[in-house]
């Protein structure tokens, strides 16, 4: 945790930034790099009966860390994606409640 679901960016592009991206995010969140998951989502976008290119969208699923950390997190992602010559990227956050997240049947709220 956090999980980053990445659309519109190739596997090879993500590989080139994965180490620095995760290190920057881990430093911001004061946690280990092993807490992060990067998943490339292969999606097919259709418009007006035709396949169209997928726009870059990074969906972050995580526990709330406050607005300031979220803002910085989005800036780090944006900077790293733009560094691989992708001029525009959207970042969206979905927040898990600890009481609704389980590891091996045990709620994070009861830890």
PLY file of the C-alpha trace (Angstrom):
ply
format ascii 1.0
element vertex 111
property float x
property float y
property float z
element edge 110
property int vertex1
property int vertex2
end_header
0.00 0.00 0.00
-0.17 2.38 -1.87
-1.20 0.67 -5.10
-0.71 2.60 -8.35
-2.81 1.45 -11.31
-1.25 2.89 -14.45
-3.07 3.33 -17.77
-1.78 4.87 -20.97
1.90 4.34 -20.15
3.82 1.38 -21.54
5.47 -1.28 -19.42
8.88 -0.23 -20.74
8.22 3.43 -19.88
7.18 2.53 -16.34
10.25 0.33 -15.92
12.51 3.30 -16.68
11.00 5.41 -13.89
9.87 2.75 -11.42
12.88 2.82 -9.09
13.12 6.60 -8.77
9.33 7.02 -8.63
8.87 4.52 -5.83
11.87 5.86 -3.90
10.53 9.42 -4.08
7.07 8.29 -2.97
8.47 6.15 -0.15
10.56 9.07 1.09
7.47 11.28 1.09
5.36 8.72 2.93
8.18 7.73 5.32
7.82 4.04 4.50
9.75 1.34 2.70
9.74 0.91 -1.06
8.34 -2.59 -0.60
5.03 -1.03 0.43
4.31 0.06 -3.16
2.69 -1.83 -6.01
2.81 -0.60 -9.61
0.34 -2.26 -11.93
0.09 -1.55 -15.64
-3.54 -1.78 -16.71
-4.04 -2.68 -20.35
-7.21 -0.96 -21.50
-8.78 -0.47 -24.88
-10.46 2.87 -25.36
-13.28 3.19 -27.88
-14.72 6.41 -29.29
-17.20 6.67 -32.12
-16.71 3.05 -33.13
-12.91 3.23 -33.25
-10.05 2.32 -30.96
-8.36 5.49 -29.71
-5.16 6.02 -27.73
-5.44 5.67 -23.98
-4.78 8.87 -22.07
-2.32 8.56 -19.16
-4.19 7.99 -15.91
-2.61 6.94 -12.63
-5.11 5.74 -10.04
-3.74 5.62 -6.50
-5.45 3.44 -3.92
-4.19 4.04 -0.41
-4.89 5.01 3.19
-5.46 8.73 3.70
-2.28 10.63 4.48
-3.74 14.14 4.45
-4.18 16.68 1.68
-0.62 18.04 1.72
0.96 14.58 1.30
-1.61 13.75 -1.38
-0.75 16.94 -3.28
2.98 16.18 -3.12
2.36 12.54 -4.10
0.48 13.67 -7.22
3.26 16.14 -8.09
5.91 13.42 -7.83
3.94 11.12 -10.11
3.30 13.93 -12.59
6.98 14.93 -12.65
8.16 11.36 -13.25
5.58 10.69 -16.00
6.33 13.98 -17.74
10.05 13.14 -17.61
9.38 10.29 -20.06
7.97 12.78 -22.54
4.30 12.33 -21.71
3.09 15.93 -21.46
-0.24 15.36 -19.71
-1.21 12.90 -16.99
-4.19 12.57 -14.69
-3.82 11.30 -11.12
-6.84 10.13 -9.13
-6.95 8.94 -5.52
-9.22 6.36 -3.91
-8.92 6.10 -0.15
-9.35 2.90 1.82
-10.66 2.96 5.35
-8.54 0.83 7.64
-11.67 -0.90 8.96
-12.49 -2.03 5.39
-9.01 -3.34 4.49
-7.88 -6.81 5.55
-4.65 -8.75 5.50
-5.02 -12.48 6.07
-8.51 -11.95 7.46
-7.45 -9.31 9.99
-8.68 -5.73 9.67
-6.06 -3.00 9.61
-8.24 -1.15 12.13
-7.60 -3.84 14.74
-3.80 -3.70 14.43
0 1
1 2
2 3
3 4
4 5
5 6
6 7
7 8
8 9
9 10
10 11
11 12
12 13
13 14
14 15
15 16
16 17
17 18
18 19
19 20
20 21
21 22
22 23
23 24
24 25
25 26
26 27
27 28
28 29
29 30
30 31
31 32
32 33
33 34
34 35
35 36
36 37
37 38
38 39
39 40
40 41
41 42
42 43
43 44
44 45
45 46
46 47
47 48
48 49
49 50
50 51
51 52
52 53
53 54
54 55
55 56
56 57
57 58
58 59
59 60
60 61
61 62
62 63
63 64
64 65
65 66
66 67
67 68
68 69
69 70
70 71
71 72
72 73
73 74
74 75
75 76
76 77
77 78
78 79
79 80
80 81
81 82
82 83
83 84
84 85
85 86
86 87
87 88
88 89
89 90
90 91
91 92
92 93
93 94
94 95
95 96
96 97
97 98
98 99
99 100
100 101
101 102
102 103
103 104
104 105
105 106
106 107
107 108
108 109
109 110
